[in-house]
Amino acid sequence: MPDSKINSMLMKLPDETGKGDVMAATSVLQQRANEIRNNSINWQSYLQSQMIGDDDYRFITEFLSSDGGKRDSLLQDQRTQCAKTFLSLLEHISKDQTVQYILTIMDDMLQEDMNRVEIIREYAKKKRENVWSPFLNLLNRPDSFIQNMTSRIIAKLACWSRDPMEGSDLTFYLTWLKDQLQTPGNEYVQTTARCLQMMLRDEKYRLVFAGMEGVSVLANILSGRINFQIQYQLSFCLWVMTFSPQLVEQMNKHKIIPILGDILNDSVKDKVTRIILAVFRNMIEKPEDAAMVKENCVAMVQAKVLKQLSILQQHKFDDEDIMADIEFLTEKLQASIQDLSSFDEYSTEIKSGRLEWSPVHKSERFWRENVARLTEKNYELLKMLVHLLETSRDTLVLAVASYDIGEFVRHYPRGKSIIEQLGGKQMVMQLLAHEDPNVRYEALLAVQKLMVHNWFVKIKKAIILKSIEKPFKLSR
C-alpha cells in the first residue's frame, strides 16, 4: 500500500470520544470535564471589570446559548470573532476555574466538527501570529486539568489542520507528552497516551518522536506494571509506528517483541490481544529487509508467541481481524522454524537479552561449528554478552552469559585476549561475589576456563619451542 494511502487510513481512525467508547466516559479528564461543563461563569462581571470587551462578551454568551444548527450558523457567520474571543479569553483571564471552562467548551467545539480547527488557524495566519504559542504556554500552568485539556486541543489542531505542527513547537509538544508519560502517578496518563495516539498517526510526527528516543520510552513503560488500557494505547502507538518500516529496526533495538510477547501471554482483554497481533503482523509484513523479517520471526518464536497463538486459535473471537492475524502469524512463524539454524536461534536469544538454558548453550557441536561467528560484526554478540553481565539483574541471564563467555574462551584460539579487551573478564570476576549460588558457580567455571586457557597457551608455546630446539641439538 502506498505511503499516502497508509497515512490517509491512519488519520481516519476514530477518536476516543466516538460512540460506545468506554475510555472517553471513564478517563479522569472526561469525568472532570463533565463537572466543569455544569459550572456557571459570570461573564457579566468580566465585562464590567473590563477584562473582556463587548464583542467578546456578546459572542461567548450567544455561543453558549446556541446549539446544533444555530451554533453552526453562528460559527460560519462569525469565524474571525470566534477565534478572537477564545484566544482573548485565554490571554486575559487567569482564574483556573474559568480557564478550565473555556478550554472544555473549546475542545467540545472542535470535537463536534474537526473542520473547525481552521477557524483558529485562519485567524492566526491573518494576524501573522504563531497559532501554537497561546496553547503551548498553557502547558506550563500548574493546574493539571488545564495542561491536559490544552494538550487535547493542540493534538486536534496538529492532526486536523491543513498546516502541520513543525520545528521547535513540535519538539516542545512531543517532549511534553513524553515527559508526562513518564511522570509517576500521573492521573491524566490516559489523556497523554490518547494525544500521542493521535499524533503518531502522522508519519512526520512519528519520525520526530522516534528521533527523540520515543520508542525507548514506550518500551520502558510497557515493560512495567501498567493497566490494560495503557497497554492498549501504547501498543497502538507502536502499531502506527510500524507503518514506517525504518522504525521497526528501532523497535528491535529496544526489545519490543519480547515485551509485547509477555503482555500477549498474560492478556485477558481482546482489544489488547488484537493490537499486539497487529503490531507483530506489521513487523513481518512491512520491512523490506528479508534478514530483519527473519530476525523478527525468530524473536517472536523465542518470546513464545507461537505457543500463545495455538491457545488463541481455540478461542471464539467475533473480530475477523484477530483470526486473520492469528492465521498469518502462525503460518509465518512455523515457516521460520523450518529454516532456523542453531546460530540464528542463539543470535536472536542474545539480542533479546532474555537468556535461558536452551539446548544450543551446552551443545559441544554448536560451539565447535559457530564459535568464530561470535566475532563477526566487530564482536557484536560478545559485546552484548558482556553488556548483559554488566547490566542485567536476572540471575538466570547472568548464569547463562557467564557460561557462554567461558565456552567462547575454551573454543576460540584468541578467546581470552578478546574477552579481556571487551571487559568480560572483569565482569565475570565480579560475579564471583554474587549473592546467587548459581551465578557464582557459572562465574567460577568461566574464570577457570580463562585460567586453563592461559596455561594451555603457555604449554603449547613450550611444546613448539622444544620441537624447534631438538633438531638443532642433533645437528651438533
N, C-alpha and C positions, 0 to 999 in steps of 0.2 A: 504494500500500500504506500503511495507517495507521502512524503512528509507533510505536505499541505493538507491532505485528507485526514491524516492521523491527528494533526493539531485541531482541525475543524471538529473531528469527532470528540476529542477530549474536551474542547471548550464548550461543547453542547451537553456535557454530563450534567445531570440535575443537581440543584443546590440543596443544602440541607433543610431549608425551610419548605421543601416541597411537600406535597400531600402525603400523609402517612409516615413521615419521617419522625421516628421516636426521639432521636437525638436532639432535634430542634426544640421539642417540647420539654426536654428534661435537662438540657445544659444549664449551668449556673447563669450564664449570660441571659438566656431566654427567660428564665424564671425572674431574674431581676428586671428585665425589660418589661415583662408583663405588669410588674408592680409599678414601674416608672410611668407607663402609659396612663395609669389611673391618677397620677398626680395632677394637681391643678396649679398652673403657673399664672401669677397675677401680672399679665403683660401691661396692664394699665399703669401699674406702679413703675415699671421700667420706662414707660413713655413719659410719665410725669417727672421722673428723675433725670430725664434726657439721656438715658443710657441707650435708648433706641430712638430712631426717627419716626415720623408719621408714616412714611411709606412702608417701613419695616413692620410697624405695628399693624397697619391695615392688611398687609399681605399675610402675616402669620396668623392673625385672628380669622381671616377668611379661609386660609388653607386648613386650619384645624376644624372649622365648622363645615367643611365640604367633604364629600366622599364620592367614590365611583366616578361616574361620567362628569359630574360637576368639577371634581378635582382635576380630571384630565383636561377639561376646557380651561381651567384656571392656569394650569402649568403650560398649556400651549400658548395662551394669550400673554402670560407674564413670565416667560422663561428667564429673562435677564433679572427681573425683580426677585424671582425665586432664589437664584444663586446668590444675589447680593444680600438678601435678607438672611439666609442661613449662614453665610460666611461672616456677615456683620455681627450677628448674634454670638457666634463662637468667638469672635475677636473681642467684643466689648463686655460680655458677661462672664464673670469669674466664679459665681456661685456654683458649686459642684452639682447640686440638685437640678438646677436649670440647664446646665451644660449636658448632664445625663439625658434630660428630656429632649433637648434639641437634637442630640446625636441619635437618639432612639427613633424619633419621628423622621429624621433624615434617612436613616437606614431603611425604615419601612417604605418611604417614598421610592427609594431605589429598588427595593425588593419587589414592589408592585409592578415595575416596568424597568427592565435593565437599560433601555434606551435613554432613560432619564439621566444617566451619568453624563451624557453630552451637554446637559444644562450647565453643569459645573465646569466641564472642560471648555465649552464655548465662552463662558463668562471670563474665565482666567485668561484665555487666549486674547479676548477682546481688550482686557485690561493690561495685557502683557505682564501678567503675574504668574508665578510658579504655582500650578494647581495643587502641588503636594505639600507645600510649606505649612499652610494652616493646620493640616491633619498630622503631619509628622511632628510638629511642635506639641500636639496634644498627647503624643505617646510618652512625653516626659512628665505628664501630670502625675501626681502621687495616687490619684484615685484609680483603682484597678478597673472598675467598670468603664470609666471614660477611656482609658487606654484601649481596652479590648473592643468596645463598640467602635471606636475610631479605626482600629485595625480592620474590622469588618468592612467599613466604608472604603478604606484605602484599597483593600483587596478587590472590591467591586469596581472601583474606578480603574484600577490597573488591568483588570481582566476584561472588562466590558467596554472600555473606551476605545476610540479609534487610535488614540495616541498612547503608546505603551509607556510604562514607567522605565526610566533609564538612569544610567550614571550613578552618582553619589546618592540620589534619592532611593533608587532601587537597593543599593548596597546597605543603606541605613535601615530600610524596612526589613529586608531579609535577615539582617543581623539581629534586629529587634525580635523577630519571630524565633530565630534560632536560640537566642538567649532566654526567651520566655519558655520555650520547650524544656530547657534545662534548669529552670528555676524550681527548687524544691518546694513542694506544697502549693504550686500554682493552681488555684481553684478554677481558673479560666483556661486550663490547658486544652480542653476540647475545642474552644473557640480558636486558640492559637493554631492547633492542628488543622482545623477547618480552613482557616485562611491560607495555610501552606498548601492544603489540598487544591484550593482554587488557583493559587499562583503557579504551582508546578505543572499544571495542565498546559501552560505555555512554554514552548521549548526555550525561548530566550531567557525566561526566568529560571527554569530548572538548570540550565547550564551555568548561570551565575551562582545559584545556590550550591551546586556541586563544587564549583571553584572555591567556595569558602568553607570546605570540609563539611558540607551539609550531610553527605552520606554517612560520614563517621558519627555525626550527632544522632542521626536516626538509628544507626546500628547500636550505639551505646544505650539509647533509651529502650529500644525493643529487646535488648538482652537483659533488661532489669525487670523489676516487678511492677507491671502496669495492668490496668483493667482491659477488658476485651475491646471496649470502644476505642481506646487509644491504640491498641494493637491494630485494629481495623484501619483507623485513619492514617497511621504512619505507614502501614503496609500499602495502603492506597497511594501514598506519596511515592513509595518505591516503585509501585506498578507503573505510574505515569512516567517515572524517570527511565524505565526500561524501554520506552519508545524512542529514546536516544541511545542507540547502540554503544556509543563511545562511553556512556556512563556505566554500562554493565561491568566493564573492567574494574571500575572503582568499587562496585558492589562486591566483587570477588576479593579485592584487597581488604575490605572491611568485614569479610566473612558473613555476608548477608544470608547465603544459602543455609549454613548450619543454624543460624539464629532463627530464621523463619521455619526451618525444619523442626526445631524444638517447639515453636508455637503451634505449628500444624499438628504435631503429635499430641499436644495437650488441649487442642481447641475443642470447645463444645458449642461454638456458635457458627452457623452455616456461613454467615457473611465474612467471618474471619477466614474460614476454610477456603471460600470462593476466591477471595482477593489474593491469598498466598499462592493458590494454584495458578492464578492468572499471572502473578509475578514469575513463577517458575517457568510457565509456558513461554513467556516473552524472553526469558533468559536463555532459552533454547532456540526460539524462532528468530529473534531479532539480530543477534550478532552475525556478521558475515564471515568472521574468522572461525574456520572449522575446528581449530585447536581449542579455541575458547569454548565452543559449544560442547566439545568432548569433555573438557575440564569441568564445565558446569554440570553435565550429566553425571560424571563420576562423583562430584561433590554432593549431588542430591542422593545418590545411592549410599554414600557414606553417612549422610545425615538421616538415613533410614526412611527416606521419603517413599521409596518403592514399597516398603513394608506397610507404611501408612496408607498408600494408595490401594493396596489389596484389601485393607479394612474398610476404606471408604466405598469401595465397589459393592460392598454388602449393604450399604445404606440406601434408603429411598430418598432421593433428592427431587424436589419439584423443579429446581433450576436446571435447565438443559445445559447451560454453560459449564456448570460444575462437572456434569457427566462427560461432556466433550473433553474438558481439560484432563479429567482422570484418565480417560482412554488414550489421549495424546501422550501424556507424560508416561503412562505405563509402557506404551509401545516404545518410546524413545529410550527410556531408562533400561528396559530389558535388552534392547538392541545394543546399548552401550556396554553392557556387561559382557556380551559375546566378544567384543573387540578389546576388552580390558586386559592390559598386561599387568603383571605384578608391580612393575615400576610405576605405571600410571596410578595404580591404587595407592602405592606408597607416597608418591609425589603429592597427590591430592590430599592425603591424610595430613602430611606435614603442613601444607599450605592452609588447611582448615584450622590448624592449631589444636585439634582435638585428637591427640594420640591415644591409642589403646593397644592392647596386645593382639593385634590382628596377625594372621599367620606369617606375613612377609617379614616381620621383625626378627623372628627366630628361625628363619629359613636359611640354612647354610648356602644353599644354591642361589638364593636371591642375592646375598651379599657377594658371593663369588662372581656372579654374572653382571651385577649392576653397580658395584661399589664405585667404579670410575665415573658413573653418571652423576654422582653426588657432587662432583667438582665442576659440572657444566654451569654455564651462565655465571661465571665468576663466583662459584661456590654458593649459588643461591639457596639450595636446600640446606646445606651445612650452616649457613648464616641464620636461617630460620630456626634450626635446631638449637643453636647457641642462644638465640633470642628467647626461645621458649624456656630454656634453662634459667635465663636471667629474669624473666617477667612473669612466668606462669605461677599460679598459686595452687594449681591442681596437682595433687601428689601422683596421680596416675600418669599425667603428662610428663612430669619431672622424671619419674622412674623409667618410662619408655625412652625418653630423649637421652637420658644418661646411657642406657643400654646401647642405643644406636650410635652414640659417639664412640663408645668402646669398640663396637663392631667395625666401624669405619677405620679406626686406628689399626685394628687387628688385620684387616683385609687389604688396606691400601698402603703401598710402599712408603709413601711420604705422609701417611696419615697423622702421625704425631706432630710433625712440624706445622702442618696445615691447621690442625685443631688449636695448637698453641698460638699461632698467628691470629686466629679468629677469636681468641679469648675463651675458647671452650674448656681448656684445662683448668683455668681459674674458676670457672663456673661450677665444674664438676667437683673440684676440691672443696668449694664452699658447701656443697650439698652433703659432704661427709658429716656435717654437724646438724643436718636437718632433723626435725622432730619425728618425722615419719620413718619407721624402720625399713619399709620397702624402698623408699628413696635413698636412704643411707646405704642399703645393700647394693643397689644398682650403681650408685655413685662409686662405691668401693671397688666393684668389679671393673668399672670403666677406668679408674685410676690404676688398678693392677695391669690392665691391658696396655695403658700408656707406659707403665714402667717395664713390663715384659717386652714391649716393642722396642724400648730403648736398649735393653740388654741384647735383644735379638739382633739389632743393627750392629752393636759392638762385636758380638760373636761372629757375625757374618763378615765383618771387616777383617777380623783376626784370621779367619779361615782363608780369605783371599790373599792376605799378606803372606801367610805360611806357604800357600801354593806357589807364590812368586819366589819366595826365598829358597825353597827346596831344590829346584833345578840349578839355582845359582851355586849352591854348596857342592852339588855333584860335579859340576863342571870344573871345580877347583881340584 
